[in-house]
C-alpha cells in the first residue's frame, strides 16, 4: 500500500511480476500527482545532515552512507528527492532497486538497516566463532546498533530476522 494514499503499489522496472524474487525494494507508490505534491518533504541537505548525525552515534563508516541526489553507479545506495523520498541502487547505468516513501522515518530506517547490516557483517567477520552460524552474531550486532538509533527500528529488524529464522533456522556445528 502507498504511504500517502493507500493505493496499490507496483513493481519497479526490470522486476519480475511473478516468481520467487520480489524484493521489497522495488515497490513504488501509485499516488496521483496532486496527492504527492501535498507531502511535506525535507530537503536533501536536511536528510544528509540527519543521516550524518545518526551515523556518528554508531560510528558508521562514511563509505556505508548513501550519496545524495546522484549515484556512483557502483551498486551503492543513493537518495533522490522528487515528490517522494527515493532510495535507489544503480550499477553501471542500470537501476536495480527503488523504494519510495513520503515518510522520512521510513527512509531513515532503510538507510540504517543497510548501514548496520554492513557494520554487523564486519563485526561478525572480525569475531567469527567456529562451529557457530554466522547469523547469530550478525543479527545480534545489527539489532544492537539499530537500538542505539531507534528502538522501533531495532524491533522491526528483529521481527525480520525472526521471519528469516523461521524459514531458515540457525545451523551451528
C-alpha positions in Angstrom: 0.0 0.0 0.0 1.1 3.5 -0.7 2.2 5.5 2.4 0.4 8.5 1.0 -2.9 7.4 -0.4 -3.2 3.7 0.3 -3.2 2.8 -3.4 -1.8 -0.5 -4.6 1.9 -0.4 -5.3 3.6 -1.6 -8.5 6.9 -3.2 -9.1 9.8 -1.1 -10.5 11.4 -1.6 -13.9 13.1 -4.8 -14.5 11.4 -6.6 -11.6 9.7 -9.8 -12.4 6.0 -9.7 -11.6 5.9 -13.4 -10.6 8.3 -16.0 -9.3 10.1 -16.2 -6.0 12.2 -13.0 -6.5 10.2 -10.0 -5.4 12.3 -7.6 -3.4 10.6 -5.2 -1.1 13.0 -2.6 -2.5 11.1 -2.3 -5.8 7.7 -1.2 -4.7 6.5 2.2 -5.8 3.5 4.3 -4.8 0.9 4.9 -7.4 -0.4 8.2 -6.0 -1.8 10.9 -8.1 0.4 13.9 -8.8 -1.8 16.1 -6.6 -1.5 13.7 -3.6 2.2 13.5 -3.8 2.6 17.3 -4.1 0.9 17.6 -0.7 3.6 15.5 1.0 5.8 17.7 3.4 9.3 16.6 2.4 12.5 17.9 3.8 15.5 18.9 1.6 18.3 16.5 0.6 20.6 18.7 2.7 18.4 18.2 5.8 18.4 14.5 5.1 22.1 14.4 4.7 22.6 16.2 8.0 20.2 13.9 9.8 21.9 10.8 8.4 25.4 12.1 9.2 24.3 12.8 12.8 22.8 9.4 13.3 25.8 7.7 11.6 28.1 9.5 14.1 26.1 7.9 17.0 27.1 4.4 15.9 30.5 5.3 14.4 29.3 4.2 10.9 32.0 4.4 8.2 31.3 7.2 5.7 31.7 4.6 2.9 28.5 2.9 4.1 26.4 6.0 3.8 24.3 6.8 0.7 25.1 9.6 -1.7 22.5 12.4 -2.2 21.0 13.4 -5.5 23.2 11.3 -7.7 24.6 7.8 -8.0 28.1 6.4 -8.1 26.7 3.6 -10.3 28.7 1.1 -8.3 25.8 -0.7 -6.6 25.7 1.6 -3.6 22.6 3.4 -2.5 21.7 7.0 -3.1 18.8 9.2 -2.2 16.7 11.2 -4.6 14.0 13.6 -3.9 11.1 14.4 -6.2 7.6 14.3 -4.8 8.7 11.4 -2.5 11.9 10.2 -0.9 13.5 7.7 -3.2 16.1 5.1 -2.0 17.8 3.9 -5.2 20.5 1.5 -6.2 22.2 1.9 -9.6 25.1 -0.1 -11.1 26.8 0.5 -14.4 23.9 2.7 -15.7 21.1 0.4 -14.7 18.6 1.0 -11.9 18.5 -2.2 -9.8 16.2 -1.1 -6.9 14.0 1.7 -6.0 11.9 2.3 -2.8 9.7 5.4 -2.5 8.0 6.9 0.5 6.7 10.2 1.9 7.8 9.1 5.5 11.2 10.4 6.5 11.4 7.8 9.3 10.8 5.0 6.8 13.6 6.4 4.6 16.0 6.6 7.6 15.1 3.0 8.6 16.0 1.8 5.1 19.3 3.7 5.3 20.3 2.5 8.7 19.1 -1.1 8.2 21.6 -1.3 5.3 24.4 0.6 7.2 24.0 -1.5 10.3 23.9 -4.7 8.3 27.2 -3.9 6.7 28.7 -2.9 10.1 27.4 -6.2 11.6 28.9 -8.2 8.8 32.3 -6.5 9.5 31.9 -7.3 13.2 31.0 -10.9 12.7 33.9 -11.5 10.3 36.3 -10.0 12.8 34.9 -12.1 15.7 34.0 -15.3 13.9 33.2 -18.2 16.2 34.0 -21.6 14.7 31.0 -24.0 14.5 28.5 -21.2 15.1 26.1 -20.0 12.5 27.5 -16.6 11.5 24.0 -15.1 11.6 23.8 -15.3 15.4 26.4 -12.6 15.8 25.4 -10.7 12.7 21.7 -10.4 13.7 22.5 -9.6 17.3 25.0 -6.9 16.3 22.7 -5.3 13.8 19.8 -5.1 16.3 22.2 -3.7 18.9 23.4 -0.9 16.5 19.8 -0.1 15.4 18.7 0.1 19.1 21.2 2.9 19.6 19.3 4.9 17.0 15.7 3.8 17.4 14.1 1.0 19.4 11.3 0.7 16.9 13.8 0.2 14.1 15.6 -2.5 16.2 12.3 -4.2 16.9 11.3 -4.1 13.3 14.7 -5.6 12.2 14.4 -8.3 14.9 11.0 -9.3 13.5 12.5 -9.6 10.1 15.3 -11.7 11.5 12.8 -14.0 13.2 10.9 -14.4 9.9 14.2 -15.4 8.2 15.0 -17.9 11.0 11.6 -19.5 10.8 12.3 -20.3 7.1 16.0 -21.0 7.6 16.9 -21.9 11.2 20.4 -21.4 12.6 22.7 -24.3 11.7 25.5 -24.5 14.2 28.1 -27.1 14.1 
